[in-house]
């Protein structure tokens, strides 16, 4: 029970989780407005606007800055982690999504033109990375939630 209370009173952890949750809710609402249908998968899915990964790590870094100070080891670790996560979201993960989209198109072409081609049961997930704008708004959301919490 003491461990649970310790986790629930950890400001840095709560800020990161609140930042992630806020991003996921905003992402779901944006998807609802654009598609006019509710997709519960957006509440936990990756990709989209704003970047929940960016909000998560920026919320953590902001909380470390506020609670421990800019010269603290906690802030240094959180800052470096945030940089790596956001760089990866715009780089490797974004390219993975582009490749998935292209492979899905190839699969459609092959299955339409070749009877012997077996269509996979599922398409590859396209929304895995982020545009710089999505990462920026995730970063901004993480800072705002970090200051509020």
C-alpha positions as CSV (number, residue, x, y, z in Angstrom):
1,X,0.0,0.0,0.0
2,X,2.9,2.3,0.7
3,X,4.2,1.8,-2.8
4,X,0.9,2.8,-4.3
5,X,0.7,5.9,-2.2
6,X,4.2,6.8,-3.1
7,X,3.4,6.4,-6.8
8,X,0.2,8.5,-6.5
9,X,2.1,11.3,-4.7
10,X,5.0,11.4,-7.3
11,X,4.5,14.8,-9.0
12,X,6.8,14.0,-11.8
13,X,5.1,10.7,-12.7
14,X,1.6,12.2,-12.4
15,X,2.6,15.1,-14.6
16,X,3.9,12.8,-17.3
17,X,0.8,10.6,-17.1
18,X,-1.6,13.6,-17.1
19,X,0.3,15.0,-20.2
20,X,-0.1,11.7,-22.0
21,X,-3.8,11.4,-21.1
22,X,-4.5,14.9,-22.2
23,X,-2.8,14.3,-25.6
24,X,-4.7,11.1,-26.1
25,X,-8.0,12.8,-25.3
26,X,-7.3,15.7,-27.6
27,X,-6.2,13.3,-30.4
28,X,-9.4,11.4,-30.0
29,X,-11.5,14.6,-30.2
30,X,-9.7,15.8,-33.2
31,X,-10.2,12.5,-34.9
32,X,-13.9,12.6,-34.0
33,X,-14.3,16.0,-35.5
34,X,-12.4,15.1,-38.7
35,X,-14.0,11.7,-39.3
36,X,-17.4,12.3,-37.6
37,X,-17.0,8.9,-35.9
38,X,-15.6,7.9,-32.6
39,X,-12.6,5.6,-32.7
40,X,-11.8,4.3,-29.2
41,X,-8.4,3.0,-30.5
42,X,-7.3,6.7,-30.7
43,X,-7.4,6.8,-26.9
44,X,-4.4,4.5,-26.7
45,X,-3.0,4.5,-30.2
46,X,0.2,6.2,-31.4
47,X,0.5,8.8,-34.1
48,X,-1.7,11.8,-34.7
49,X,-2.1,15.3,-33.4
50,X,-0.7,16.1,-30.8
51,X,2.1,13.7,-30.1
52,X,1.3,11.9,-26.8
53,X,4.9,10.6,-26.7
54,X,6.2,14.2,-26.9
55,X,3.6,15.4,-24.3
56,X,4.6,12.5,-22.0
57,X,8.3,13.2,-21.9
58,X,8.0,17.0,-22.0
59,X,5.6,16.8,-19.1
60,X,8.2,14.8,-17.2
61,X,11.0,17.2,-18.1
62,X,8.9,20.2,-17.1
63,X,8.0,18.6,-13.7
64,X,11.7,17.8,-13.1
65,X,12.6,21.4,-14.0
66,X,9.9,22.8,-11.6
67,X,10.4,20.3,-8.8
68,X,14.2,19.7,-8.9
69,X,15.6,22.7,-10.7
70,X,17.4,23.1,-14.0
71,X,20.7,21.9,-12.6
72,X,19.4,18.6,-11.2
73,X,20.3,15.2,-12.5
74,X,16.5,14.4,-12.8
75,X,16.0,17.3,-15.2
76,X,19.1,16.4,-17.2
77,X,17.9,12.8,-17.7
78,X,14.3,13.9,-18.5
79,X,15.5,16.5,-21.0
80,X,17.8,14.0,-22.8
81,X,15.0,11.4,-22.8
82,X,12.6,14.0,-24.2
83,X,15.0,15.0,-27.0
84,X,15.6,11.3,-28.0
85,X,11.9,10.5,-28.0
86,X,10.9,13.5,-30.1
87,X,13.7,13.1,-32.5
88,X,12.7,9.4,-33.0
89,X,9.0,10.3,-33.4
90,X,9.9,12.6,-36.3
91,X,12.5,10.4,-37.8
92,X,12.5,6.6,-37.6
93,X,8.9,6.2,-36.6
94,X,7.6,8.7,-39.1
95,X,9.6,6.9,-41.9
96,X,8.2,3.6,-40.7
97,X,4.7,4.9,-41.2
98,X,5.5,6.2,-44.7
99,X,6.9,2.8,-45.6
100,X,3.8,1.0,-44.2
101,X,1.6,3.2,-46.3
102,X,3.5,2.3,-49.5
103,X,3.6,-1.4,-48.7
104,X,-0.2,-1.3,-48.1
105,X,-0.6,0.2,-51.5
106,X,1.6,-2.5,-53.1
107,X,-0.5,-5.1,-51.4
108,X,-3.7,-3.7,-52.9
109,X,-2.2,-3.6,-56.4
110,X,-0.9,-7.1,-56.2
111,X,-4.1,-8.6,-54.8
112,X,-6.1,-6.8,-57.5
113,X,-3.9,-8.0,-60.4
114,X,-2.6,-11.4,-59.3
115,X,-4.9,-14.2,-58.3
116,X,-2.0,-16.2,-56.7
117,X,-1.1,-13.3,-54.4
118,X,-2.4,-13.9,-50.9
119,X,-3.8,-10.7,-49.3
120,X,-2.7,-10.3,-45.7
121,X,-5.5,-10.3,-43.1
122,X,-4.4,-7.0,-41.7
123,X,-2.8,-3.9,-43.3
124,X,0.3,-2.4,-41.7
125,X,-0.2,0.4,-39.2
126,X,0.5,3.8,-40.8
127,X,0.1,6.1,-37.8
128,X,3.3,5.4,-35.9
129,X,5.3,8.6,-36.2
130,X,4.7,12.3,-36.2
131,X,5.2,15.4,-38.2
132,X,7.3,18.2,-36.7
133,X,4.0,20.1,-36.0
134,X,2.5,17.2,-34.1
135,X,5.6,16.9,-32.0
136,X,5.7,20.7,-31.4
137,X,2.1,20.7,-30.1
138,X,2.8,17.6,-27.9
139,X,5.8,19.5,-26.5
140,X,3.7,22.5,-25.9
141,X,1.0,20.5,-24.2
142,X,3.6,18.7,-22.0
143,X,5.0,22.1,-20.8
144,X,1.5,23.5,-20.1
145,X,0.4,20.4,-18.2
146,X,3.8,20.4,-16.4
147,X,3.3,23.9,-15.2
148,X,-0.4,23.3,-14.2
149,X,0.3,20.1,-12.3
